[in-house]
Amino acid sequence: MLPRNSFNNWLMLLVFYPLLSVLPQELIFRTYFFHRYKRIMPKKTVRIIVSATVFALAHIVYANWVAVLLAFIGGLLFAFTYAQSRSTFVCVIEHSLWGLWMFTLGIGQYLDSSAIS
């Protein structure tokens, strides 16, 4: 668990993860994606599934299937939220809370770029 092992790093993560990781991801994989591809994918369900798939594939860089699976599940959740709310802010909050919770519990080790060999 990150707070127990490295409290200062955890505090920095609480601040910088939403700003430097979540916000850009939500702008690209939800806001941009949903606006850009609405014309060729008019059904929200299709955009949700394709957005989640692309989001998951972007997590291949972590070189483990857990990151891809978690990103797909999260991608479905965040894309559904965006499709319903049309709010990047709501998605950023949701994504941040889930991500910070996972890092706090130690699951974030699968999404840690410093662990890539």
N, C-alpha and C positions, 0 to 999 in steps of 0.2 A: 504494500500500500504506500503510495507516494507521500502522503503527508507524514507518515511515520518515518520513512526512510530519508526523505529530503524535504523538509518543511519549506525552506526558502525556494527551492525549485517549484514546489507545488503552488506557492503563492504567485510566483512569476507566471506559471501556467494559467492560473485563474485570470490573470490580466491579459496576457499576450495571445493565448490560444483563440479566444473569440475574435480578437482584432486581426491577427496575422494569418490564421488558418481558416476559421469558420466563415468570416465575412467574405473573403475572396471566393471560397467554395460555393457559398450560397448565391453570390452574384453570378457566377459562371453556370453552375449546374441547375439552378432553379430559375432565377430571374431572367438571365440571358437566354437560356435554353428554352424556357416556356414561351417567351416572346418570339424568338427567332424561328422556332419550328412549329408554331401554331398553325401556319398555313398548310404545311405538308403533313402535319399530324393533328387534325382538328379534334380528335377525341382525347379528352383529358386522361383517360385510362392509359392510352398508348403513350402519351407524353410522360406520365408517371413512371411507367415500366421502363421506357427507354432512358429517361433521366437517371433512374436508380441503377440501371445497368452500366451506363457510361460512368457514373459516379463510382461504382464498384470497380470497374476496370481501371480507373485512375489510381486506385489503391493497390494495384499490382506491384507498384514500386516498392512496397514493403516486403515483398518476396515471401508472403505466407497466405494461405487460403483463409485464415481467420479474419485478416484485415479485409479481404475482398467480400467475404460473407457478411461481416458486420456492416461494411459500407453499403452493401446491397440492401440489407434490412433497414438501415438508417436512411438510405436514399429513398426507399419506398415511403417511409414515414415522413421525411422532410418534403418530398415531392407532393404527397397527398395534402400535407398542410399548406404548401404553396398553392396548389390547385384550388383548395377551398378558400383560403384567405387572401390570396394575391398579395401577400405581405412578406417582403424580404426580411423585415425586422422580426416578425414572429418566427420565421424559419431560423434566423440567426440565434435567437434566444433558445429555441428548442434544441437546435444542433449543439449549441454551447453547453446547455445543461446536461444533455446525454453524454457528450464527449468528456466533460469535466467529471461527471460521475464515473465513467469508465476509467479514466486516468486515476481518479482517487482510489478506486477499488483494485487497481493493478492490471485491469484488462487492457489499458492503453499501451502496454508493452508491445502489443502486436501492431501498434500504429506509431511506433517510435522510430524515427529515421536514424537515430544514432545506433540502433540495434542492427541495422542492415550491414551485412558483411561484404 
